[in-house]
């Protein structure tokens, strides 16, 4: 089995910011993660990353929020999207 796309969305907001979310179901766990998904969720503007959730190989589940890297506890794709969008809304309020 190869990686299979589960969710994909790319959207440009009215202010020029970009939201892009990609989640794949993978046949083997990504090193450092304890589930069968690979993901990258990004929010940024002008080439600057403001919020990003990912599980890059070897680093496990984590998030980047306004320049800080924090651990993330993955439970499901739906919860991942909801948590990411909550951080995006918070980041937009702070800008």
N, C-alpha and C positions, 0 to 999 in steps of 0.2 A: 504494500500500500504506500502510495506517495502522499505528501501533504495535500490536504483538501481544503479549499477556501470555505470558511464558515460565515464570515461577515466582511464586507468591504464597503467603505463609504469615503468619499472625498468631497468636501464642501468648502467653498470660499464664502466667508461672511461679508456682510456689507462694508466693514471697515478694512477689508483686504486680508484679514487673518485667514489661516487655513486650518481646517480640522480634517484629519485623515485617520481612519481606523481600519486596520486589517487584522483579522484573526484566522488562523489556520488550525485544523485538526491534524496532528502529526502522528506517524506510526510509532515513534519512540519519543520519550520525554526529552525535552531540551535540558542539557546538563544544568543542574542547579534548580530546576523546577520539579514539582511533584504531581504533574498533571499532563494530559496529552494535547496541550495547545501551545502554539507559538503565536505571539502577538506584538503589534507595534501600533500604538495610538499616539497621535501627534497633534499638538496645537501650537501654532507659531505665527509670527508676523514679521515680514521684512527679513526673512532668513534667520530670525532668532527663535530658538526653541523656548517656549514658555511652560508647556506641560507635555510630558511624554511618559507613557507607560510602556515597558517592554520587558522581555525575558531573554535578553541576549545570552547566548551560550556561555555557560560557566559563571554567570553572574546571578542567575535566577530572577525571580519576579521582583521588580523594583519600579520606582517612578521618579521622575525629575519634575520638580515644581518650583518655578521661579528661581532656578539656579541651585536648588538643593536636591540631593539624591536621597531618597528614602526607601526603605523596604516596603514591599507590598505583599499582602496575603491574598493570593488568588483563590476564589471559591467557584466562580462560574463565569462564562462569557457575558451573561447579562449583568451580573454584579460588576464586572470589570468595566463595561461600558458606562454603567450608572456612576461608578466612582470617578472615572475619568471625566465625564461630563460635569460632575459636581466640582472637580478641581478646575476645569476650564471656566466655569461660571465664576468661581472665586477669583481666579487669576484675572478675568476680565474686569471684575469690580475693583481690583487693586491697581489696574493700569491707568 
